[in-house]
């Protein structure tokens, strides 16, 4: 007597549709990860805010120490100097994050916090952020 299979043989594995769904889910997850990654060296906005904070610290130091402070902005970075015994002494040197292009100049804070106006523009590609130092010593970051 021959035994007949009551269940036809079933193939095991994934269908093409199931595989495509899994690939789409992985692609969406990878896209979310890439979009959430921060820029190398931080954002341009962060770079401008860091520069503004150091400029404010130079201004505040000029007021507290009752000595003039200078801020020299170049394409490579910026330097902070303080007037000591009639001479400018370096107080700090900072470099821009790689890829940051800058248009700037020089400003000086007197012992009351007043400044020579300066407008510094930071660029990376098409993005721009400006830092404005006004004559009254206030410092603003502008997008």
Buried (B, 14 or more C-beta within 10 A) or exposed (E): EEEEEEEEEEEEEEEEEEEEEEEEEEEEEEEEEEEEEEBEBEBBBBBBBBBBEBBBBBBBBBBEEEBBBBBBBEEEBBBBBBBEEEEBEEBEEEEBBEEBEBEBBBBBBBBEBBBBEBBBBBBBEEEBBBBBBEEEBEBEBEE
